[in-house]
């Protein structure tokens, strides 16, 4: 089974809560549920991680190889 690390960057934990006219009403929880459904349909396992701290995101990326992750999907949000 493929293992994919999903990383959500800063403030994405606030999706659906702040400035809905700008960012929409969909929550991070709903996005993660859709990702999990797609992963299950494609026989993949997800590890989902969100952080507002750059160092934690860098550490998660570095740890991915040790965890035998085959891919990383990242929305770096404010770090783009």
N, C-alpha and C positions, 0 to 999 in steps of 0.2 A: 504494500500500500504506500502510495506517495505521501510524504509529509511536507506540509507547507506552513511556513510561518507568516502570519498576517500581522502587520504592524500598523497601528493607527497613531498618528502623531499628535502634537499639542492641540488641546481644546476640542478634539473630536468627541470626547466624552460629553460635550455640551450640545451635540447635535440634537435638534428637535426641541431644545430648551431656550436657546437664545437667538435673537434676531431671525425669527422664522421667515420673514419676508426676504431675507438674504440667503439663509442657509437651509431653508425648508423645514418640514415638520418630521422628517424621518429621523429616528433615533439611532444611535450606534448599536444598541441592542437589536433593533430590527435589521440593520445592515448585517450584523454578525449572524443572525438567524438565516438570512438569505445565503450568505457565504457558506454556512454549515450545510444547508440543503444542497447547494451546488456541489460541494465537496463530497457529500455522501453519494450523490448521483454519479460522480466520477471516480468513486473508490479512492478518495483521498482523505487524509486526516489533517485537521487544522489545529495549529496552536495560535491563539489570538491574543494579542498583546497591545495595550494602549498605554502611552506615557506622555506626560507633559515635560519630561526631562530628557534632554539630548543624550546625556551619558547613559541612561538606561536603555535608550533605543540602540545606541552603538554597542552596548554590551549584549543586547539580544541578538543583534546581527552577528556579532563575533561568536556567540554561543551556538548559533544555528548549525554550523558545521559539526560541532561536537555532538549535537543532538540528532545527527544524520538527517538533517532537513534537506529536501531536494530543491526547494524553491522558497523565495520570499516575495510576498506581495506587500507593498508599502504605500500608504498615503501619508507622506511626510507633513502634510498640512502646512503649518506656519514655517516649516523649514525649507519650503521650495523656493 
